[in-house]
């Protein structure tokens, strides 16, 4: 088994797949992020993965990520130095060197960008993130729930433009940076939520990268051993099969810096005779089977290819794909009143009260 302490290219492959499962359709193209991380590691050497107990209380930790529409990132490739510029701006503003980088969310490219940056700078990366999954907006993090400011907030694009923001609230960071991202062409690389080691250890979702690597490893080994990758995956994540079907329609548009839309999935095999509608905003938000809600944010709604068990992102939704729609319970921090207020279905404009996926499937 690959060590989870030093991440090499095999570990990155597994981690990218697992992070895409946790990313619920969002977080950016895992293939691009994987290539960035593997290339950096080949040039600079393996990245050290830090457990929380190895992080000093007074250290400076800064998450780095891609912001914008995942569909744009597929065609508008990063230059490679955007994250370094953004981190340098944070260091100059805070007046302190970064001790380690971290993930803002568990999503395809946004779990691997920190690894590429860590390799380039010779820094470790913390084994944690701010969501335990992916969400579309800046304030949708466990860091925010614990009262940590997202600013100073730095963003850079592939043209060489950089912006440093310092706002009165995390929601203002979302509004302003989203507008800047649109002007930058729909995507940018950001550094945000600078915090002390003490704050990070209190507010993060721990062990996310290790967990993502384990998910990817489970899918890979299941296929090698001719086992059912979907069954083994759901056993690992305590998830549920919600539907099996073929994608028959996809409506997708990029507006306001997000990929928004819906997919219609026609049931096959055990789901034959039913249809499921999936609504997404970068990430999958609501799954409705025959007018009955079967899963909502903040629980994870992930599509897996029937044959391979590999996750399907929202930009990868295509007519004819045969998929399992799965539901995975979210981290408990999102089931708190403040968590539901921040990322529940009503925040996204749905007239639906949140109910845990394990309750919905047993109705």
C-alpha positions in Angstrom: 0.0 0.0 0.0 1.2 3.5 -0.9 2.4 5.5 2.1 0.1 8.4 3.1 3.0 10.3 4.5 4.9 11.0 1.3 2.7 11.4 -1.7 4.2 10.1 -5.0 2.5 9.8 -8.4 0.6 6.6 -7.6 -0.8 8.2 -4.4 -1.8 11.3 -6.5 -3.7 9.1 -9.0 -5.7 7.6 -6.2 -6.2 10.9 -4.4 -7.5 12.6 -7.5 -10.1 9.9 -8.1 -11.2 9.9 -4.4 -11.4 13.7 -4.2 -13.6 13.7 -7.3 -15.9 11.3 -5.5 -16.1 13.6 -2.6 -16.4 16.6 -4.9 -20.0 15.7 -5.8 -19.5 16.7 -9.4 -17.5 19.9 -8.8 -14.1 21.0 -7.7 -12.7 21.1 -11.3 -11.3 18.5 -13.7 -9.3 16.0 -11.7 -7.2 15.0 -14.7 -5.8 18.5 -15.0 -5.0 18.8 -11.3 -3.5 15.4 -11.3 -1.1 16.3 -14.1 -0.1 19.5 -12.4 0.7 17.7 -9.1 2.5 14.8 -10.7 4.6 17.1 -12.9 5.6 19.2 -9.8 6.4 16.1 -7.8 8.6 14.6 -10.6 10.5 17.9 -10.7 10.8 18.6 -7.0 10.2 15.3 -5.2 7.4 13.8 -3.1 5.1 16.0 -1.0 5.0 15.5 2.8 1.4 15.1 4.2 1.1 16.6 7.7 -1.2 15.2 10.3 -2.9 17.8 12.5 -0.7 17.0 15.5 2.4 18.0 13.5 1.1 21.5 12.9 2.4 24.2 15.4 -0.3 26.4 16.9 1.5 29.6 15.7 2.2 28.4 12.2 0.6 30.1 9.2 -1.6 27.9 7.0 -3.1 29.0 3.8 -5.5 27.0 1.6 -5.1 27.4 -2.2 -7.7 26.5 -4.9 -9.2 27.2 -8.3 -12.2 29.5 -8.3 -14.8 29.7 -11.1 -16.6 27.4 -13.5 -15.2 23.9 -13.9 -16.3 23.9 -17.5 -14.1 27.0 -18.2 -11.0 25.4 -16.6 -11.1 22.5 -19.0 -10.2 25.0 -21.9 -8.5 27.8 -20.0 -5.4 26.1 -18.6 -3.4 27.7 -15.8 0.0 29.0 -16.6 1.5 27.4 -13.5 2.6 30.2 -11.3 -0.7 31.7 -10.3 -0.9 30.0 -6.9 2.7 31.1 -6.1 1.7 34.7 -6.8 -1.4 34.5 -4.7 0.5 33.0 -1.8 3.2 35.7 -2.0 0.6 38.4 -1.8 -0.8 36.8 1.4 2.6 36.5 2.9 3.3 40.1 2.2 0.0 41.2 3.7 0.2 39.0 6.8 4.0 39.6 7.3 4.7 35.9 7.8 5.9 33.0 5.8 3.5 30.1 5.0 4.3 27.0 7.0 2.0 24.7 5.0 -0.7 24.8 2.4 -4.1 23.2 2.6 -7.1 22.4 0.5 -10.1 24.7 0.6 -12.4 21.8 -0.5 -12.3 18.2 -1.4 -12.8 18.3 -5.1 -10.9 17.1 -8.2 -8.5 19.9 -9.1 -8.9 21.6 -5.7 -7.5 18.7 -3.8 -4.4 18.4 -6.1 -3.6 22.1 -6.7 -2.3 22.4 -3.1 0.0 19.4 -3.8 1.5 21.0 -6.9 2.1 24.2 -5.0 3.6 22.4 -2.0 6.0 20.5 -4.3 7.1 23.7 -6.1 7.7 25.6 -2.8 9.1 22.7 -0.8 6.2 23.0 1.7 4.2 20.3 3.4 0.4 20.0 2.8 -2.1 19.5 5.7 -4.2 16.4 5.7 -7.5 18.3 6.0 -9.8 20.6 4.1 -12.6 23.1 4.8 -15.6 21.1 3.6 -15.1 17.3 3.4 -16.6 17.7 0.0 -17.0 20.6 -2.5 -19.3 23.6 -2.4 -19.5 26.4 -5.0 -19.1 29.6 -2.8 -16.2 31.0 -0.7 -18.1 31.3 2.6 -19.2 27.6 2.4 -16.4 26.2 4.5 -16.0 24.9 8.0 -13.5 27.7 8.5 -16.3 30.2 8.0 -18.5 28.3 10.4 -15.8 28.8 13.1 -15.6 32.5 12.4 -12.4 32.7 10.5 -12.1 35.4 7.9 -11.5 34.5 4.2 -9.5 37.7 3.8 -6.9 38.8 3.0 -7.8 37.0 -0.2 -5.5 36.8 -3.2 -6.3 35.8 -6.7 -4.3 35.5 -9.9 -4.9 34.5 -13.5 -2.9 33.0 -16.3 -2.4 36.4 -18.0 -0.4 37.8 -15.0 -3.2 39.8 -13.3 -3.4 39.6 -9.5 -5.9 41.1 -7.0 -5.7 41.3 -3.2 -9.0 41.7 -1.4 -9.8 42.6 2.2 -13.5 42.8 2.9 -15.9 43.2 5.8 -17.3 39.7 5.6 -16.8 36.4 3.9 -19.9 36.9 1.8 -18.5 40.1 0.5 -15.4 38.1 -0.6 -17.6 35.8 -2.5 -19.5 38.6 -4.3 -16.4 40.7 -5.2 -14.1 37.8 -6.1 -16.8 36.1 -8.2 -17.2 39.3 -10.3 -13.4 39.5 -10.7 -13.2 35.9 -11.7 -15.7 36.5 -14.5 -13.6 39.4 -15.7 -10.5 37.2 -15.6 -12.2 34.8 -18.0 -14.2 32.5 -15.7 -11.5 31.0 -13.6 -8.6 32.1 -11.3 -6.3 30.6 -8.7 -6.8 31.8 -5.2 -5.2 31.8 -1.7 -7.6 32.5 1.1 -8.5 31.9 4.8 -5.0 32.6 6.2 -5.1 31.2 9.7 -2.9 30.0 12.6 -2.3 26.3 13.2 -4.5 26.5 16.2 -7.4 27.9 14.2 -6.9 25.4 11.4 -6.9 22.4 13.7 -10.1 23.6 15.4 -12.0 24.5 12.2 -10.9 22.0 9.5 -12.4 18.7 8.4 -9.5 16.4 9.3 -7.9 13.5 7.3 -9.6 14.4 4.0 -6.6 13.7 1.7 -5.9 10.4 3.4 -9.6 9.5 3.0 -9.6 10.6 -0.6 -6.6 8.5 -1.4 -8.2 5.5 0.3 -11.3 6.0 -1.9 -9.3 6.1 -5.0 -7.3 3.0 -3.9 -10.5 1.1 -3.2 -11.8 1.8 -6.7 -8.5 0.9 -8.3 -8.0 -2.4 -6.4 -11.6 -3.4 -6.8 -11.1 -3.3 -10.6 -7.8 -5.1 -10.4 -9.3 -7.8 -8.3 -12.5 -8.0 -10.4 -14.7 -6.9 -7.6 -17.6 -4.5 -7.7 -16.0 -1.0 -7.3 -19.3 0.7 -6.5 -20.3 -1.7 -3.8 -16.8 -1.5 -2.2 -16.8 2.2 -2.4 -20.2 2.7 -0.8 -19.2 0.3 2.0 -16.1 2.5 2.7 -18.0 5.9 2.7 -21.2 4.5 4.3 -23.1 5.6 1.2 -26.3 4.5 -0.6 -27.3 3.7 -4.2 -30.1 6.1 -5.0 -30.7 5.3 -8.7 -29.3 3.5 -11.7 -29.8 4.9 -15.1 -28.8 6.4 -18.5 -28.3 10.1 -18.9 -30.9 11.2 -21.6 -30.6 15.0 -21.3 -28.2 17.6 -20.0 -28.9 21.3 -19.8 -25.7 23.3 -18.8 -24.9 27.0 -18.9 -22.1 29.1 -17.4 -23.5 32.1 -15.7 -22.1 34.4 -12.9 -18.9 32.3 -12.7 -20.8 29.0 -12.1 -21.7 26.0 -14.2 -25.4 25.6 -13.6 -27.9 23.2 -15.0 -29.7 19.9 -14.7 -29.5 16.3 -16.0 -32.3 13.9 -16.6 -31.5 10.2 -16.0 -33.8 7.4 -17.2 -33.9 4.3 -15.0 -32.4 1.0 -16.1 -32.3 -2.4 -14.4 -33.6 -2.1 -10.9 -34.6 1.6 -11.5 -36.4 0.9 -14.8 -39.6 2.8 -15.2 -38.4 5.8 -13.1 -36.7 9.0 -13.9 -34.3 11.1 -11.8 -33.6 14.8 -12.2 -30.3 16.2 -10.9 -29.8 19.9 -10.3 -26.3 21.3 -10.0 -24.4 24.5 -9.4 -20.8 23.4 -10.0 -21.7 20.6 -7.6 -24.7 18.3 -7.5 -27.3 19.9 -5.2 -30.7 18.1 -5.5 -31.7 14.6 -6.7 -35.4 14.1 -7.4 -36.7 10.7 -8.4 -40.3 10.7 -9.8 -41.1 14.0 -8.0 -39.7 12.6 -4.7 -36.6 14.2 -3.2 -34.0 11.4 -2.5 -31.0 13.6 -1.5 -30.0 17.2 -1.1 -27.1 19.3 -0.1 -25.2 19.3 2.2 -25.1 15.5 1.8 -23.0 14.3 -1.1 -24.7 13.4 -4.4 -22.1 11.6 -6.6 -22.5 10.0 -10.0 -20.4 6.9 -10.6 -20.0 5.1 -14.0 -21.7 1.7 -13.8 -18.8 -0.3 -15.2 -15.7 1.4 -13.7 -17.0 3.0 -10.5 -15.2 6.2 -11.5 -16.9 9.5 -10.6 -18.5 11.8 -13.2 -18.1 15.5 -12.9 -20.8 18.0 -13.9 -18.8 19.2 -16.9 -18.4 15.5 -17.9 -22.2 14.7 -17.9 -23.0 13.4 -21.4 -25.9 11.7 -23.1 -25.8 8.0 -23.0 -23.6 7.7 -19.9 -24.8 4.8 -17.6 -24.4 5.8 -14.0 -25.2 5.1 -10.4 -26.5 8.1 -8.5 -25.2 7.7 -5.0 -25.8 9.6 -1.7 -23.2 9.9 1.0 -23.7 11.5 4.5 -21.9 14.8 4.9 -19.6 15.7 7.7 -21.6 16.4 10.9 -20.5 20.1 10.9 -22.9 20.7 8.0 -25.8 19.3 9.8 -25.6 22.0 12.5 -28.1 24.9 12.3 -25.4 27.3 11.0 -24.2 24.6 8.5 -27.7 24.1 7.1 -28.2 27.9 6.9 -25.0 28.2 5.0 -25.3 25.3 2.5 -28.8 23.8 2.9 -31.2 23.5 0.0 -33.0 26.8 0.9 -29.8 28.8 0.5 -29.7 27.6 -3.1 -33.3 28.7 -3.7 -35.1 25.3 -3.3 -38.3 25.2 -1.3 -37.1 22.1 0.5 -36.1 21.4 4.1 -32.9 19.4 4.5 -33.3 15.9 5.7 -30.4 13.4 6.0 -30.0 11.1 3.0 -30.3 8.0 5.3 -33.8 9.2 6.4 -34.9 10.0 2.8 -34.1 6.6 1.4 -36.0 4.9 4.3 -39.2 6.9 3.8 
